[in-house]
Amino acid sequence: MEESQYKLCFEILRRFKKADILDSMILIGSWCVYFYKDYFSGTPYIDPAVLKTRDIDFLIDNPQSIRHEVNVPALLHDLGFVTTMKGQAGYIKLDHPDLLLEFLVPEKGKGTDKPVRLSKLGMNAVALRFLSFLSANTIRVKVENFYLNLPHPANFALHKLIIYQRRLKQDKAAKDRATAIEILKALINKGESAKLRRVFESIPKKWQAKVIKGLDKVEDKAILAALMGS
């Protein structure tokens, strides 16, 4: 990550906290890798400095939980964020040379190809499958003088193993898989194999099959053993 990206990310979090909307969000995506560093303190872990991404994604698990009306595009406008529309459906993103901010919600029922309106935030969100798995088990990490919601690393890594197989771009798929493997190894080295196995056993059998399919290399045997309790 560039230093300018770190500074901008932290300023976004500060403003969301001050506006009292941060607690209604879960930070997901590659930025989690950076904020997990204290969770894995003392355990071999990914060097966050090698991360390269502009995307910063916030999951809104329950839009009704947002208590205050805050126009997010206006809140971040002076930082240089420009509102852009993606696709014919009109998905809203906030674009900056250093970061691209987007809101997501879990897909429900048969799903939808239309944006989900976040009226209290002046934004809309993309509904995607599997996101409920990220919100089902979260941790809170301290950032400066406030706390940030993140998916538990076990959920984050297993989710990556599922979605990388759905990626159209092979470079992004390979990156997702590599990140998942490193976090799973860190969890095992941290002594959380039992926790990892419980999370794995909590997901539907079809999802479990996708995870196992994603662990198709010889060097993944230790992770498979941890998941299967063998």
C-alpha positions as CSV (number, residue, x, y, z in Angstrom):
1,M,0.0,0.0,0.0
2,E,1.1,3.6,-0.6
3,E,1.3,5.8,2.4
4,S,-1.3,8.1,0.8
5,Q,-3.7,5.2,0.8
6,Y,-3.2,4.4,4.5
7,K,-3.8,8.1,5.4
8,L,-6.9,8.3,3.3
9,C,-8.4,5.0,4.6
10,F,-7.9,6.2,8.2
11,E,-9.5,9.6,7.5
12,I,-12.5,7.8,6.0
13,L,-12.8,5.7,9.2
14,R,-12.5,8.8,11.4
15,R,-15.2,10.6,9.6
16,F,-17.5,7.6,9.6
17,K,-16.9,7.3,13.4
18,K,-17.6,10.9,14.0
19,A,-20.8,10.7,12.0
20,D,-21.8,7.7,14.1
21,I,-22.3,5.3,11.2
22,L,-19.1,3.2,11.5
23,D,-20.6,0.7,13.9
24,S,-23.3,-0.2,11.4
25,M,-20.6,-1.3,8.9
26,I,-18.2,-4.2,8.5
27,L,-15.0,-3.5,6.6
28,I,-14.4,-6.4,4.2
29,G,-12.1,-7.1,1.3
30,S,-8.3,-6.8,1.1
31,W,-8.0,-4.0,3.7
32,C,-8.9,-6.6,6.3
33,V,-5.5,-8.1,5.8
34,Y,-3.9,-4.9,7.1
35,F,-6.2,-4.5,10.1
36,Y,-5.7,-8.2,11.1
37,K,-2.1,-7.5,11.9
38,D,-2.6,-7.0,15.6
39,Y,-4.8,-10.1,15.9
40,F,-1.9,-12.1,14.6
41,S,0.7,-10.3,16.7
42,G,3.5,-12.8,17.5
43,T,2.4,-15.2,14.7
44,P,4.0,-15.4,11.2
45,Y,1.7,-13.3,9.0
46,I,1.4,-11.5,5.7
47,D,3.3,-8.3,5.4
48,P,0.5,-5.7,5.0
49,A,3.0,-3.5,3.1
50,V,2.8,-5.8,0.1
51,L,-0.9,-5.3,-0.4
52,K,-1.9,-3.6,-3.6
53,T,-5.5,-2.6,-3.9
54,R,-7.6,0.6,-4.4
55,D,-10.9,-1.1,-3.4
56,I,-12.2,-0.4,0.1
57,D,-15.5,-2.2,0.7
58,F,-18.0,-1.8,3.5
59,L,-20.6,-4.5,4.2
60,I,-24.0,-3.2,5.5
61,D,-25.5,-6.4,6.9
62,N,-28.7,-4.6,8.1
63,P,-29.4,-1.2,6.5
64,Q,-32.2,-0.6,9.0
65,S,-29.5,-0.5,11.8
66,I,-28.2,2.8,10.4
67,R,-29.5,5.3,12.9
68,H,-28.3,8.6,11.4
69,E,-28.8,10.2,8.0
70,V,-25.3,11.0,6.6
71,N,-24.7,11.9,2.9
72,V,-21.5,9.9,2.4
73,P,-20.6,11.5,-1.0
74,A,-20.9,14.9,0.6
75,L,-19.0,13.8,3.7
76,L,-16.0,12.7,1.6
77,H,-16.2,15.2,-1.2
78,D,-13.5,17.5,0.1
79,L,-11.1,14.5,0.2
80,G,-11.3,14.3,-3.6
81,F,-13.9,11.5,-3.9
82,V,-16.1,11.7,-7.1
83,T,-19.4,9.9,-7.4
84,T,-19.4,7.5,-10.3
85,M,-22.1,5.1,-11.7
86,K,-21.2,1.6,-12.6
87,G,-23.2,-0.3,-15.2
88,Q,-26.7,0.3,-16.6
89,A,-28.2,-0.5,-13.2
90,G,-26.4,2.6,-11.7
91,Y,-24.3,1.2,-8.9
92,I,-22.8,4.1,-7.0
93,K,-19.0,4.1,-6.3
94,L,-16.9,6.8,-4.8
95,D,-13.8,7.2,-6.9
96,H,-10.5,8.7,-5.8
97,P,-7.0,8.3,-7.4
98,D,-5.9,6.3,-4.3
99,L,-9.1,4.4,-3.3
100,L,-12.4,3.2,-4.7
101,L,-15.1,3.0,-2.1
102,E,-18.2,0.8,-2.4
103,F,-21.0,-0.5,-0.2
104,L,-22.2,-4.1,-0.3
105,V,-25.2,-6.0,1.2
106,P,-25.9,-9.7,1.5
107,E,-27.9,-11.2,-1.3
108,K,-31.3,-12.5,-0.1
109,G,-33.8,-14.9,-1.6
110,K,-33.5,-15.1,-5.4
111,G,-31.2,-12.1,-5.4
112,T,-31.4,-9.0,-7.5
113,D,-29.4,-7.4,-10.3
114,K,-30.5,-3.9,-9.2
115,P,-28.8,-1.7,-6.6
116,V,-30.1,-1.8,-3.0
117,R,-30.9,1.8,-1.9
118,L,-29.1,3.0,1.3
119,S,-31.3,6.1,1.7
120,K,-29.7,7.2,5.0
121,L,-26.2,7.2,3.4
122,G,-27.1,8.8,0.1
123,M,-25.6,5.7,-1.6
124,N,-26.7,2.4,-2.9
125,A,-25.2,-1.0,-2.5
126,V,-24.4,-4.1,-4.5
127,A,-26.1,-7.4,-3.3
128,L,-23.7,-10.4,-3.5
129,R,-23.9,-14.0,-2.4
130,F,-22.0,-15.4,0.5
131,L,-21.7,-12.1,2.3
132,S,-23.9,-13.2,5.2
133,F,-21.0,-15.6,6.1
134,L,-18.7,-12.6,6.7
135,S,-21.2,-10.9,9.0
136,A,-22.1,-14.1,10.9
137,N,-18.8,-14.0,12.9
138,T,-17.0,-10.7,13.5
139,I,-14.3,-9.2,15.6
140,R,-13.6,-5.6,16.7
141,V,-10.2,-4.2,16.4
142,K,-9.0,-1.0,17.9
143,V,-8.0,1.8,15.5
144,E,-6.7,4.9,17.1
145,N,-9.3,5.7,19.7
146,F,-12.2,3.8,18.2
147,Y,-13.2,0.3,17.1
148,L,-13.7,-1.2,13.6
149,N,-15.8,-4.3,12.8
150,L,-14.1,-7.0,10.7
151,P,-15.1,-10.5,9.7
152,H,-13.3,-13.1,11.9
153,P,-10.2,-14.2,10.0
154,A,-11.5,-17.7,9.7
155,N,-14.7,-16.5,7.9
156,F,-12.7,-14.1,5.8
157,A,-10.2,-16.8,4.6
158,L,-12.9,-19.5,3.9
159,H,-15.0,-16.9,2.1
160,K,-12.0,-16.1,-0.1
161,L,-11.5,-19.8,-0.9
162,I,-15.1,-19.9,-2.1
163,I,-15.3,-16.7,-4.2
164,Y,-11.9,-17.0,-5.9
165,Q,-13.3,-19.8,-7.9
166,R,-16.0,-17.4,-9.2
167,R,-13.5,-14.8,-10.4
168,L,-13.3,-14.2,-14.1
169,K,-9.8,-12.5,-13.9
170,Q,-7.2,-15.2,-13.1
171,D,-4.8,-12.7,-11.5
172,K,-7.4,-11.7,-8.9
173,A,-8.4,-15.3,-8.4
174,A,-4.8,-16.2,-7.7
175,K,-4.4,-13.3,-5.3
176,D,-7.6,-14.2,-3.4
177,R,-6.5,-17.8,-3.0
178,A,-3.0,-16.9,-1.9
179,T,-4.4,-14.5,0.7
180,A,-6.8,-17.2,2.0
181,I,-4.0,-19.8,2.4
182,E,-1.7,-17.4,4.3
183,I,-4.5,-16.4,6.7
184,L,-5.5,-20.0,7.3
185,K,-1.9,-20.9,8.0
186,A,-1.6,-18.0,10.5
187,L,-4.8,-19.2,12.3
188,I,-3.3,-22.7,12.6
189,N,0.0,-21.3,13.8
190,K,-1.9,-19.2,16.3
191,G,-3.4,-22.3,17.8
192,E,-6.9,-21.7,16.4
193,S,-7.4,-25.0,14.4
194,A,-10.4,-25.9,16.5
195,K,-12.0,-22.5,15.9
196,L,-11.3,-22.8,12.2
197,R,-12.9,-26.2,12.1
198,R,-16.1,-25.0,13.9
199,V,-16.5,-22.2,11.4
200,F,-16.0,-24.6,8.5
201,E,-18.6,-27.0,10.0
202,S,-21.1,-24.2,10.4
203,I,-21.4,-23.6,6.7
204,P,-23.7,-25.5,4.2
205,K,-22.3,-28.7,2.7
206,K,-22.2,-27.1,-0.7
207,W,-20.0,-24.3,0.6
208,Q,-17.8,-26.9,2.4
209,A,-17.3,-28.7,-0.9
210,K,-16.2,-25.4,-2.6
211,V,-13.7,-24.8,0.2
212,I,-12.3,-28.3,-0.2
213,K,-12.1,-27.9,-4.0
214,G,-10.1,-24.7,-3.4
215,L,-7.5,-26.6,-1.4
216,D,-6.4,-28.7,-4.3
217,K,-2.6,-28.5,-3.9
218,V,-0.3,-30.9,-2.1
219,E,0.9,-28.2,0.3
220,D,-2.7,-27.5,1.5
221,K,-2.8,-30.9,3.3
222,A,-2.2,-29.3,6.7
223,I,-5.1,-26.9,6.2
224,L,-7.4,-29.7,5.1
225,A,-6.4,-31.7,8.2
226,A,-7.3,-28.8,10.4
227,L,-10.7,-28.4,8.7
228,M,-11.5,-32.0,8.8
229,G,-10.2,-32.7,12.3
230,S,-7.8,-35.4,11.1
